[in-house]
Amino acid sequence: MLGSLRWLRTAVLVFACGGAAAEAGTITVGSGGITTIQQAIDAALANADTADTINIPSGVYTESLYISLTGTPTQASLALQRSGKGQVQIVGTAVDKNAIRIQDARGITLKNLVVKSFSVTDGDEPAVEIGGVASNIVLDGVNGVAGDDVGVVVSGTTTSGVLLKKCDFSGMTKVAFSIDGNAHTLDACVADNVGNNAFLLSATSTNCSLTNCSSDALMASDLSHPGLFTIRGTGHRLEKCTVKASASHGFFFEGAAHRAVKCVAQDCDVGFIALGVQVSLETCTSRQNTYGFQGGAEGGVILGGTYSDNTVHGIELSQSGMSVRTATINANLGQGIRVVSGVERSALVGNKFKTNGGDAIQVLGDNNWLEANKATGDSFVDLGTQNAGRANKVSGAGQSNDFP
C-alpha cells in the first residue's frame, strides 16, 4: 500500500511507482486520494488489460472529462456511473467547454449522469462529444441541462455502434442529438422544447436505428434542418417515434432508403415530408398537421397507417413513382390524397376515405393507377386523363363515382 492510497477493487491490487497492477476493479471518486473524475479515468486507463468501473458520488463536478484509449489498445472497457442516491452533474470548464469528450475509444459506458457544457455566448459546444475511431460507446440515462446549445454530438464517419439509451436532452437551444457515422442506436431518448432539431442525422450517416424516441415542441425552426426529426444519410430505421407541436415539420427525410414504422406526427406543419427521397412509411399516423404527408419518390411507399384531421390534405404526392396502399384517410379539410400536376406512375391501392372536406382522391397528373379504393361520403373527381384503375367504390348520398 502506498501511503493512504486505497482503491476499492473487486480484486487485490499491487501498487508500484504509483501505478496499479493489471486487475479489473472499481475506483471510487473521493476515496484513496482520487479527488476528481479525470484522476479516476487516468488511473483506470493506466491499468491496462482491465475492465474498470468508476463510481461517482452525488455532487457537482466542474471539470471537462477526456477519455481516449490512444496508447492503451488493450484496455477492455471503462464505465463511469453514479453511486448511491442524488444527482451527479458534470459541468465543462472554460478551456475545453465539453462536459465529456470521448475520442478514439471503445467499450466506454456512461450511466446515470447529468452533463452540461461550459456556457458561452452563441457557442455550439456539445455537452457530450464522441469522435475519432470510436465504437461500442454507451450512454445510459445521461441527461442534459436545459439552456445548453447542443446535447450529444457523434461526429465523423469512423464512429460506429454508439448506443444512446433513455437519454433526455430537452431544452437545448439548438440541437439535442446530432449523429454522424454508422449503425448507431437511439432507444427511448427524449428531446422536448428544442430550438432547432431534436434528432439530426447527417448526410454521411448510415444504417442508424431510432426506437421509442420522442420530441414535443420545436421553438424556432432553422431552415437548414427543418424538422424535429431531420433524417439525412442512408438506410435509417425509425420505429415508434413520436413528434408533436413542431413550428416546422415533424419528420423530414433526405438521402435514401429510410424506413419509419408506427411513428406518429401531430400538430406540425407537415407531419412527414420526403421530397425526392425513397422512404417507406408503415402503419404511421399523421394527424392535426397542415399536411399529413408531402413529397414522394420512385419506389417510395406509404403502407397502412392513418392520415386524418389535417388542415389541408391528408397526403400530397408531388414526386412520381410513389405508392399509397391500405391507408385510412379521414376528415382532412382538403383532399384525402392529392396527386399534383406532372406526377406519374403513382399507385393508389386499397385505401379507405371518409368525410374529407375535398375529394377522396384528386389526380392532376397522368399515367397513375387507382385500384380498390373505397370512399364513404367523399367523391373521386378531377382524375385527369390517361389514368387507369379498377374496382374503386364510392358510397354516400349524392356522391358519384366517375372513375372505374
SVG drawing of the C-alpha trace seen along z (x, -y; Angstrom):
<svg xmlns="http://www.w3.org/2000/svg" viewBox="-78 -36 86 46">
<polyline fill="none" stroke="black" stroke-width="0.4" points="0.0,0.0 1.4,-3.4 0.7,-5.8 -3.1,-6.0 -4.0,-5.2 -6.9,-2.9 -8.7,-1.8 -11.9,0.1 -11.5,3.0 -13.0,6.4 -9.5,7.9 -6.5,7.4 -4.2,4.8 -0.5,4.4 1.0,0.9 4.3,0.0 5.6,-3.5 2.1,-4.9 0.6,-2.6 -1.8,0.3 -1.5,3.9 -3.5,5.2 -6.6,6.3 -10.2,5.4 -12.0,3.4 -13.7,0.4 -12.4,-3.1 -14.4,-5.5 -14.0,-9.2 -13.3,-10.8 -11.6,-7.7 -7.9,-6.8 -6.6,-10.1 -8.7,-10.2 -10.3,-13.7 -11.5,-14.2 -13.3,-12.1 -10.4,-12.8 -7.9,-11.4 -10.0,-8.2 -10.2,-7.9 -6.4,-8.4 -5.8,-5.8 -8.1,-3.3 -6.5,-3.7 -3.1,-3.3 -4.3,0.1 -4.3,1.7 -5.9,5.0 -8.8,4.4 -12.5,3.7 -12.8,0.9 -15.8,-0.9 -15.6,-4.4 -18.2,-5.2 -19.1,-8.9 -20.9,-10.1 -23.6,-12.7 -22.5,-16.3 -21.5,-18.9 -18.1,-18.3 -16.7,-21.2 -14.3,-19.5 -14.1,-18.7 -13.6,-14.9 -11.4,-13.5 -11.5,-9.8 -9.2,-8.3 -7.7,-4.8 -4.9,-6.0 -1.8,-4.4 -3.9,-1.8 -5.0,0.6 -5.7,3.5 -8.0,1.7 -11.1,3.9 -13.7,1.4 -14.4,-1.6 -17.7,-2.6 -18.5,-5.9 -21.6,-5.7 -23.4,-7.5 -23.0,-5.8 -25.8,-6.0 -28.7,-8.5 -28.7,-12.1 -27.5,-13.6 -24.1,-13.6 -23.7,-16.7 -20.6,-17.3 -20.1,-20.8 -17.5,-21.6 -14.7,-24.2 -13.9,-27.4 -10.9,-25.7 -12.4,-22.6 -16.2,-23.5 -17.5,-19.9 -18.5,-18.1 -17.3,-14.8 -15.3,-14.1 -14.7,-10.6 -12.1,-10.4 -10.7,-7.3 -12.1,-4.9 -14.3,-1.7 -16.1,0.0 -16.9,-3.2 -20.2,-3.4 -21.6,-6.5 -24.6,-5.8 -27.0,-8.0 -25.1,-11.3 -26.2,-14.9 -23.9,-16.8 -23.6,-20.5 -21.2,-22.3 -19.5,-25.5 -21.8,-28.4 -20.6,-30.7 -22.5,-33.2 -23.6,-31.6 -21.4,-28.5 -22.1,-25.2 -20.0,-23.1 -22.0,-19.9 -22.3,-18.6 -21.0,-15.2 -18.9,-14.7 -17.9,-11.3 -15.4,-11.3 -12.5,-9.7 -12.3,-6.0 -14.9,-5.2 -17.1,-2.2 -19.3,-0.4 -19.9,-3.5 -23.0,-3.5 -24.8,-6.5 -27.4,-5.1 -29.6,-7.6 -27.3,-10.5 -29.3,-13.8 -28.6,-17.3 -29.4,-20.7 -32.0,-23.0 -30.4,-26.1 -27.3,-24.4 -26.9,-24.8 -26.2,-21.2 -26.6,-18.0 -24.8,-15.0 -22.7,-15.0 -21.4,-11.8 -19.1,-13.1 -17.2,-11.6 -17.8,-8.7 -15.4,-6.5 -17.7,-6.2 -19.9,-3.1 -22.1,-1.2 -22.9,-4.0 -25.9,-3.3 -27.9,-6.2 -30.5,-4.8 -33.0,-6.7 -31.1,-10.0 -33.1,-13.2 -31.7,-16.4 -34.8,-18.6 -34.4,-22.4 -31.4,-22.6 -31.4,-25.9 -30.1,-24.4 -29.8,-20.6 -30.4,-17.8 -28.8,-14.8 -26.5,-15.3 -25.5,-12.0 -22.9,-11.0 -21.3,-7.7 -22.6,-4.1 -25.0,-1.8 -25.8,-3.8 -28.8,-3.1 -31.0,-5.6 -33.6,-4.0 -36.2,-5.8 -34.4,-9.2 -36.3,-12.5 -35.8,-16.0 -38.6,-18.3 -38.7,-22.1 -35.6,-22.4 -34.6,-25.4 -33.9,-23.7 -33.7,-20.0 -34.4,-17.1 -32.7,-14.4 -30.4,-15.3 -28.8,-12.6 -26.1,-13.8 -25.8,-13.4 -23.0,-10.9 -24.7,-8.8 -25.8,-5.3 -27.9,-2.5 -28.9,-4.0 -31.9,-3.0 -34.2,-5.2 -36.8,-3.4 -39.3,-4.9 -37.7,-8.4 -39.9,-11.5 -39.9,-15.2 -42.6,-17.7 -42.3,-21.4 -39.9,-23.0 -39.4,-26.5 -37.9,-28.1 -37.0,-26.4 -33.6,-26.5 -34.5,-26.2 -31.3,-24.2 -32.5,-21.5 -36.3,-21.8 -37.8,-19.1 -37.7,-17.9 -36.5,-14.6 -34.2,-15.6 -33.2,-12.3 -30.4,-12.5 -27.9,-9.9 -28.9,-6.4 -30.7,-3.4 -32.1,-4.7 -34.9,-3.0 -37.4,-4.7 -39.9,-2.8 -42.5,-4.0 -41.0,-7.5 -43.3,-10.5 -43.2,-14.2 -45.6,-16.9 -46.0,-20.6 -43.3,-21.4 -43.1,-25.0 -41.8,-23.4 -42.0,-19.7 -42.3,-16.6 -40.2,-14.0 -38.1,-15.5 -36.3,-12.9 -33.4,-13.4 -30.9,-10.9 -32.2,-7.4 -33.8,-4.2 -35.2,-5.2 -38.0,-3.3 -40.4,-4.5 -42.7,-2.1 -45.5,-3.0 -44.3,-6.6 -46.6,-9.5 -46.6,-13.1 -49.1,-15.6 -49.6,-19.4 -46.8,-20.1 -46.6,-21.9 -46.0,-18.7 -46.2,-15.5 -43.9,-13.5 -42.0,-15.1 -39.8,-13.3 -39.1,-15.3 -37.5,-13.1 -36.4,-10.6 -37.2,-6.9 -38.9,-6.3 -41.2,-3.6 -43.8,-4.7 -45.5,-1.6 -48.6,-2.0 -47.6,-5.5 -50.1,-8.2 -50.2,-11.8 -52.9,-13.9 -53.8,-17.5 -51.0,-18.8 -51.2,-21.1 -50.3,-18.2 -50.2,-14.6 -47.6,-13.6 -45.9,-15.6 -43.4,-14.5 -42.6,-11.1 -40.0,-9.4 -39.6,-6.5 -40.0,-3.3 -41.3,-5.0 -44.4,-3.6 -47.0,-4.5 -48.3,-1.2 -51.3,-1.3 -51.5,-3.9 -53.8,-6.8 -53.7,-10.3 -56.5,-12.3 -57.8,-15.7 -55.1,-17.6 -55.9,-21.2 -55.0,-20.9 -54.5,-17.4 -54.0,-14.0 -51.4,-13.0 -50.0,-15.1 -47.8,-13.4 -45.5,-15.8 -43.0,-13.4 -43.5,-10.5 -43.4,-6.8 -44.9,-6.7 -47.3,-4.0 -50.0,-4.5 -51.6,-1.3 -54.2,-0.3 -54.1,-3.7 -57.0,-5.2 -57.5,-8.8 -60.3,-10.7 -61.6,-14.1 -58.9,-16.2 -60.1,-19.7 -58.8,-19.4 -58.3,-16.3 -57.7,-12.9 -55.0,-12.2 -53.8,-14.8 -51.6,-13.9 -50.2,-17.1 -49.8,-18.0 -46.9,-16.3 -46.7,-13.4 -46.8,-9.9 -46.6,-6.3 -48.3,-6.6 -50.2,-3.6 -53.1,-4.2 -54.4,-0.8 -56.8,0.3 -57.2,-3.0 -60.2,-4.0 -61.6,-7.5 -64.3,-9.1 -65.7,-12.7 -62.8,-14.6 -63.6,-18.3 -62.5,-17.9 -62.3,-14.8 -61.2,-11.4 -58.7,-11.3 -57.7,-14.2 -55.3,-13.2 -53.9,-16.1 -51.1,-14.1 -51.3,-11.4 -50.4,-7.7 -51.3,-6.8 -53.1,-3.7 -56.1,-3.5 -57.4,-0.2 -59.8,1.0 -60.1,-2.4 -63.2,-2.9 -64.7,-6.3 -67.6,-6.9 -69.1,-10.4 -66.4,-11.5 -66.1,-11.5 -63.4,-10.8 -63.1,-13.8 -60.5,-15.7 -58.9,-12.5 -57.1,-13.9 -56.5,-11.9 -54.7,-8.7 -55.0,-7.4 -56.4,-3.9 -57.9,-1.8 -60.5,0.8 -62.8,1.8 -62.9,-1.7 -66.1,-2.4 -67.9,-5.4 -70.8,-5.4 -72.9,-8.1 -75.9,-10.2 -75.3,-12.4 -71.9,-11.0 -70.9,-9.7 -68.1,-7.5 -66.8,-8.9 -63.8,-6.6 -63.7,-2.8"/>
</svg>
